[in-house]
Amino acid sequence: LTPVVAAHVLAIASPHSAAFLSNAIVTSVDPGTLSNNASAKASYTKWCAVRRLRPWPCDKILLAAWCVHLGTSWGVPTIQGYACSIKFVHPLHCAEPWPCDGSVIVRQAFRHLKTLYGLASKGAKFPICLETLRAILPLLKGWPVPALMSHDDRMFACASLIATCTFLRGGEFATNTQ
């Protein structure tokens, strides 16, 4: 049983129902997400144990301090994912509501991490339009003779043209009346 279900009167009144509920809670999440949640929980509880702190209920000071600690070895996106995992497992370990939503302290901790370690910059985004394709496709080796182009380049050109000229132009994303 998950700790929160095991601590509830349901576990004594109806062990069968409590077992079904625990199983439903655990199996309702994708196995990959469960694995990530387990890794985050193990990291968090170990960090708390080393400092002789009770991990549950988690609070904004514990979460922020643990995230700053993780900044020495993990990237900011990973730490954000780990914090979300702790939010997910929190109600499974205690009956108290999650206290960290909108916390200024947690936001400041992440702002510090982003300033100190930065985030990977995102690539430039271009609108999907015929003008973009007219600029990109001639750069493909062998263009416009399909026999001279690689298979991957032919697939890219084909998929790009179909997506731009058919799906996007005919649906809700239409931006051009032609």
C-alpha positions in Angstrom: 0.0 0.0 0.0 1.1 3.6 -0.6 1.8 5.2 2.7 -1.1 7.6 2.6 -3.6 4.8 1.9 -2.0 2.6 4.5 -2.4 5.3 7.1 -6.1 5.8 6.3 -8.9 4.0 8.2 -9.8 2.3 4.9 -6.7 0.1 5.2 -8.2 -1.4 8.4 -11.9 -1.3 7.5 -11.4 -2.8 4.0 -7.8 -4.0 3.2 -9.1 -5.3 -0.1 -10.4 -1.8 -1.2 -7.2 -0.2 0.1 -5.1 -2.5 -2.0 -7.2 -1.8 -5.1 -6.8 1.9 -4.5 -3.1 1.7 -4.0 -2.7 -0.4 -7.2 -4.8 2.1 -9.1 -2.7 5.1 -7.9 0.6 3.4 -8.8 -0.5 1.9 -12.1 -2.2 5.0 -13.4 1.1 6.5 -14.4 3.3 5.6 -17.3 6.2 3.3 -16.3 8.8 5.8 -17.5 7.3 8.5 -15.4 7.1 6.2 -12.4 10.8 5.5 -12.9 11.6 9.2 -13.0 9.4 9.8 -9.9 11.2 7.0 -8.1 14.6 8.5 -8.9 13.5 12.0 -7.8 12.0 10.6 -4.6 15.2 8.6 -3.8 17.3 11.6 -4.4 15.1 13.9 -2.2 14.7 11.4 0.7 18.4 10.7 0.7 19.2 14.4 0.8 16.8 14.8 3.7 18.2 11.7 5.5 21.8 13.0 5.3 20.6 16.2 7.0 18.4 14.3 9.5 15.3 16.0 8.1 11.8 14.5 7.8 11.0 14.5 4.0 7.2 14.4 4.4 5.4 16.7 4.3 7.6 18.6 1.9 7.6 22.3 2.3 8.9 25.2 0.2 12.2 25.6 2.1 13.0 21.9 1.7 12.1 21.8 -1.9 14.0 25.0 -2.8 17.1 23.9 -0.8 17.1 20.5 -2.5 16.7 22.0 -5.9 19.7 24.4 -5.3 21.7 21.4 -4.1 20.9 19.5 -7.3 22.1 22.5 -9.4 25.7 21.3 -8.7 25.2 18.1 -10.7 22.0 18.4 -12.8 20.7 20.7 -15.5 17.9 23.1 -14.8 15.3 21.2 -16.9 16.1 18.0 -15.1 15.7 19.7 -11.7 12.4 21.1 -12.8 11.3 17.6 -13.7 12.5 16.3 -10.3 10.5 19.0 -8.5 7.4 18.0 -10.4 8.0 14.4 -9.4 8.2 15.4 -5.7 4.9 17.2 -6.2 3.4 14.0 -7.6 4.6 11.7 -4.9 3.9 14.1 -2.0 0.2 13.2 -1.6 1.2 9.5 -1.6 3.3 10.0 1.6 1.2 12.4 3.6 -2.3 13.7 3.8 -1.3 17.4 3.7 -1.9 19.4 0.5 1.1 20.4 -1.6 2.4 23.7 -0.2 4.8 24.8 -2.9 2.5 26.0 -5.7 3.3 29.6 -6.4 6.0 29.8 -3.8 8.2 32.8 -4.2 11.0 31.0 -2.5 10.9 28.1 -5.0 10.7 30.5 -7.9 13.7 32.5 -6.6 15.7 29.2 -6.2 15.0 28.4 -9.9 15.8 31.9 -11.0 19.1 31.6 -9.2 19.8 28.2 -10.9 18.9 29.6 -14.3 21.1 32.7 -13.7 24.0 30.6 -12.4 23.9 27.7 -14.8 21.7 29.0 -17.6 19.4 27.1 -19.9 20.1 25.6 -23.2 18.9 28.1 -25.8 16.1 27.1 -28.0 16.6 27.0 -31.8 15.1 29.7 -34.0 11.5 29.1 -34.9 10.3 29.9 -38.4 6.7 29.9 -39.6 5.7 27.0 -41.8 5.0 28.7 -45.1 5.8 28.4 -48.8 8.4 31.2 -48.6 10.3 29.3 -46.0 10.3 26.1 -48.1 11.3 28.1 -51.2 14.4 29.2 -49.2 15.2 25.8 -47.7 14.5 23.3 -50.4 17.1 24.7 -53.0 19.8 24.2 -50.3 19.3 20.4 -50.5 21.9 18.6 -52.4 20.6 17.5 -55.8 17.5 19.7 -55.7 15.2 19.7 -57.7 16.0 16.3 -59.3 14.7 13.6 -57.0 17.2 11.0 -58.4 20.1 13.2 -57.3 18.7 13.7 -53.8 19.2 11.4 -50.8 16.3 9.4 -49.5 16.1 11.5 -46.3 16.1 14.8 -48.3 13.3 13.6 -50.6 11.3 12.5 -47.5 11.9 15.9 -45.8 10.9 17.8 -49.0 7.8 15.7 -49.5 6.6 15.9 -45.9 7.2 19.6 -45.7 5.3 20.3 -48.9 2.4 18.1 -47.9 2.2 19.6 -44.4 2.4 23.1 -45.7 0.3 23.0 -48.8 -2.4 20.5 -47.7 -2.9 20.1 -44.0 -2.0 23.6 -42.7 -3.5 25.5 -45.6 -6.8 23.7 -45.4 -7.3 23.8 -41.7 -7.6 26.2 -38.8 -4.0 27.4 -39.3 -4.6 29.1 -42.6 -3.0 32.5 -42.8 -3.1 33.1 -46.5 -6.3 33.4 -48.6 -4.6 32.1 -51.8 
